[in-house]
Amino acid sequence: MLLAVAAAAPIDPAQAQSAAPSFIDFDWTDAARSRTVPARLHWPTNIAPGSRVPLIVFSHGLGGSRRGYSYLGRYWAARGIASLHVQHAGSDSSLWAGNPLAVVDRLQRAAHESEALGRARDMRFALDRLLSSGAGPYGAQIDHRRIVAAGHSYGANTALIAVGARVMREGQWVEARDPRFAAAIVISAPPFYGEPDLASVLSKITVPSLHVTATNDVIQIPGYHSPAADRLTVFNAIATPRKLLAVFEGGSHSIFTDRSFTGGPALNPKVKAATAELTLAFLDLAFDGDGKTLARWNATWQPLLTLSPDTALSPVPIARSRRMVQGSAQGLAIGLAPSP
C-alpha cells in the first residue's frame, strides 16, 4: 500500500518542478517470507523530463527505522538522487520497546546471521517493489546502471552482504548478493563477528565502495563492544583496490545518524555535511571517472580528517596504500573511549 506523506498524492516524477525534496512511505509485505518491509522513498522534485534518477537503497543500524538518516535523504534528493530507506522488522526500533531487562536478548536475536541475511533480502525485495509498476511512476525513471547499496553500522554490514559478502556454512557459501547494486556506501561497518577469515567473507566484493568512519567510532551497546579499529579491519579485508576511505578525527558511532549532539555539537553538523558531500564525490568518481569533485572535497574538509581520500587516476576510487591504512588502524586501537 502506498501512503503519501509529504504530499496530498504521490509525486509524479515526470511532472515534478523545482521544490523542496519530498518523501513517500511504503508499507510493503513480502508474502513469501511473511515479513513486513516498510520503506521511505526520498524523491527529488527537480527532475528534468525524461531524465534518469540514480538510486541509493539505504539500510539503517540496529534499532533504527525508515525515518532515520533523513539528512542524507534530503541532501541526495535536493541533488537529483533518490534514496529508498528500508526498515528491517527483525532489528528495527521495536527492539527498544518492552521489558528493558530483556533488551540484551532482543539485541542478540537481532544480530543473528539469519536476520543479517533477512535484512539483505529486505533490500532486494524493496528494490523489486520500487522498480515494479505497482509502486507508482518512480521505477520507470530509475537509472538501473546507478543503483547503490548503502548503510550505517548493522546497515553497513547489510550493504556489504547485498554486494557480495558471504559466509561458509556446512561446506557451502551462504550469500544474498544482488547484482543490480553497482557500488556501496559503507558507514561505520562492524566486523562479521564469529568469522575467522574476514578476507574470505568479503572476497567476492568487486564493486567500488566508499568507507566512512571516525577515530571515536566505537560501538557500545548492552552486551556488545566494537572498537574503532574494527571499521578499518573491514576496509582492509576488501581485496579490490576500488575502494575509498575517509576517517574523521573525533566524532562517535552515532554522529552519522540524525542525532544532533553526539560527537560534539560543533563537530556533528560538519561531519554530516562532509559525509553527505563525500558520497556524491564518490559517485562522480565511481560512475563517471570524474575526480574533480573529490579533489574539491579534500580541499574543503581536510581539517576534519585523519585519513584523506586521494583522487584516483583510474575511473574507480583507490584509497591510500594498504600499508598506510593498516598503520592507521593500529594507531586507532589505542586509547579509545566509548562513544557518547
Stockholm file with secondary structure:
# STOCKHOLM 1.0

chainA/1-340         MLLAVAAAAPIDPAQAQSAAPSFIDFDWTDAARSRTVPARLHWPTNIAPGSRVPLIVFSHGLGGSRRGYSYLGRYWAARGIASLHVQHAGSDSSLWAGNPLAVVDRLQRAAHESEALGRARDMRFALDRLLSSGAGPYGAQIDHRRIVAAGHSYGANTALIAVGARVMREGQWVEARDPRFAAAIVISAPPFYGEPDLASVLSKITVPSLHVTATNDVIQIPGYHSPAADRLTVFNAIATPRKLLAVFEGGSHSIFTDRSFTGGPALNPKVKAATAELTLAFLDLAFDGDGKTLARWNATWQPLLTLSPDTALSPVPIARSRRMVQGSAQGLAIGLAPSP
#=GR chainA/1-340 SS CEEESSSSSCCCTTTCCSCCCEEEEEEEEETTTTEEEEEEEEECSCCCTTCCEEEEEEECCTTBCTTSCHHHHHHHHHTTCEEEEECCTTSBGGGGSSCGGGHHHHHHHHTSHHHHHHHHHHHHHHHHHHHSGGGCSSGGGEEEEEEEEEEETHHHHHHHHHTTCEEEETTEEEECCCTTCCEEEEESCCCCTTCSCHHHHTTTCCSCEEEEEETTCCEEETTEEECTHHHHHHHHHCCSSCEEEEEESSCCGGGGSSCSSTTCTTHHHHHHHHHHHHHHHHHHHHHHCCCHHHHHHHHHHGGGEEECCCCCSSSSCBCSCHHHHHHHHHHHTSSCCCCC
#=GC SS_cons         CEEESSSSSCCCTTTCCSCCCEEEEEEEEETTTTEEEEEEEEECSCCCTTCCEEEEEEECCTTBCTTSCHHHHHHHHHTTCEEEEECCTTSBGGGGSSCGGGHHHHHHHHTSHHHHHHHHHHHHHHHHHHHSGGGCSSGGGEEEEEEEEEEETHHHHHHHHHTTCEEEETTEEEECCCTTCCEEEEESCCCCTTCSCHHHHTTTCCSCEEEEEETTCCEEETTEEECTHHHHHHHHHCCSSCEEEEEESSCCGGGGSSCSSTTCTTHHHHHHHHHHHHHHHHHHHHHHCCCHHHHHHHHHHGGGEEECCCCCSSSSCBCSCHHHHHHHHHHHTSSCCCCC
//
